[in-house]
Amino acid sequence: MHDFIGKWRIKWMSNWSQEYVDLLEPGYMEFSRDALGNFVFGAVKGHLDVRISSKEPSLEFSWQGICEGKEMSGRGKVDFLNEQLGEGELFIHNSDETDFIIERLH
């Protein structure tokens, strides 16, 4: 199994500027050992339910969170290019979708 536990900085999102991604705080995704996690980008804060692939350096997740008081949910996937860099897709249920790039924080 691949070790993606830790905090990853959101370096780019296709639908939003980096200024928006870092609106409340620097955008990030964080994956924990208990297959859960958290994320923040723009005005969105949420929790992740993570499934790590045992064959490929990738993971899939469902998420739920809030944006300006409105409940939101969705799903996503991250493919890891190496131990420091991942690229993925995030889908907001009945709304937007975006590609993103994350980089491991030390």
C-alpha positions as CSV (number, residue, x, y, z in Angstrom):
1,M,0.0,0.0,0.0
2,H,1.2,3.5,-0.7
3,D,1.8,6.0,2.1
4,F,-0.1,9.2,1.3
5,I,-0.8,10.0,5.0
6,G,-0.3,13.7,5.8
7,K,-1.1,17.2,4.6
8,W,-1.0,18.1,0.9
9,R,-1.1,21.7,-0.4
10,I,-3.5,22.4,-3.3
11,K,-1.2,24.1,-5.8
12,W,-3.7,24.5,-8.6
13,M,-7.4,24.0,-9.5
14,S,-8.7,24.3,-13.0
15,N,-11.9,26.1,-12.2
16,W,-10.6,28.7,-9.7
17,S,-7.7,31.0,-9.3
18,Q,-5.1,30.3,-6.6
19,E,-6.3,33.5,-4.8
20,Y,-9.7,31.9,-4.4
21,V,-8.2,28.4,-3.5
22,D,-6.4,30.2,-0.6
23,L,-9.3,32.4,0.4
24,L,-9.8,31.2,4.0
25,E,-6.3,29.7,4.4
26,P,-3.9,28.0,2.1
27,G,-5.9,25.3,0.3
28,Y,-5.0,21.7,1.4
29,M,-6.1,18.1,1.6
30,E,-5.1,16.0,4.6
31,F,-5.3,12.2,4.7
32,S,-5.1,10.3,8.0
33,R,-4.3,6.6,8.9
34,D,-7.9,5.9,9.7
35,A,-8.9,6.4,6.0
36,L,-10.5,9.8,6.8
37,G,-9.3,13.3,6.0
38,N,-10.1,17.0,5.7
39,F,-9.8,19.7,3.1
40,V,-10.2,23.4,2.6
41,F,-10.3,25.4,-0.6
42,G,-11.9,28.7,-1.2
43,A,-15.0,29.0,1.0
44,V,-15.4,25.2,1.1
45,K,-14.4,23.1,4.2
46,G,-15.0,19.4,4.3
47,H,-14.3,15.9,5.5
48,L,-13.1,13.0,3.4
49,D,-13.9,9.3,3.4
50,V,-10.9,7.8,1.7
51,R,-10.2,4.5,-0.2
52,I,-6.6,3.9,-1.0
53,S,-5.7,1.6,-3.9
54,S,-3.6,-1.4,-3.0
55,K,-2.4,-1.8,-6.6
56,E,-1.8,1.8,-8.0
57,P,-0.5,4.9,-6.4
58,S,-4.0,6.4,-6.2
59,L,-7.0,7.0,-3.9
60,E,-10.6,7.8,-4.3
61,F,-12.8,9.7,-1.8
62,S,-16.3,10.9,-1.1
63,W,-16.7,14.1,0.8
64,Q,-19.1,16.3,2.6
65,G,-18.7,19.8,3.8
66,I,-20.0,23.4,3.8
67,C,-19.6,26.5,1.7
68,E,-20.9,29.8,3.2
69,G,-23.3,27.8,5.4
70,K,-24.6,25.6,2.6
71,E,-24.1,21.8,2.9
72,M,-22.3,20.2,0.0
73,S,-21.0,16.8,-1.0
74,G,-19.2,15.0,-3.8
75,R,-16.5,12.6,-4.7
76,G,-13.0,12.7,-6.2
77,K,-9.8,10.8,-7.1
78,V,-6.1,11.5,-6.8
79,D,-3.4,9.8,-8.9
80,F,0.0,10.2,-7.4
81,L,2.8,10.9,-9.9
82,N,5.4,10.3,-7.1
83,E,5.7,10.6,-3.3
84,Q,5.5,14.4,-3.5
85,L,3.0,15.2,-6.2
86,G,-0.6,14.2,-7.1
87,E,-3.2,15.2,-9.6
88,G,-6.9,14.6,-9.4
89,E,-10.5,15.5,-9.9
90,L,-13.0,16.8,-7.5
91,F,-16.8,16.7,-8.2
92,I,-19.4,18.7,-6.3
93,H,-22.7,16.9,-6.3
94,N,-25.1,18.7,-8.8
95,S,-22.6,21.4,-9.4
96,D,-19.0,22.1,-10.5
97,E,-16.1,19.8,-11.1
98,T,-12.4,20.7,-11.2
99,D,-9.0,19.2,-11.8
100,F,-6.4,19.9,-9.2
101,I,-2.7,19.4,-8.3
102,I,-1.5,18.7,-4.8
103,E,2.0,18.7,-3.3
104,R,3.1,17.1,-0.1
105,L,3.9,19.5,2.7
106,H,6.8,18.7,5.0
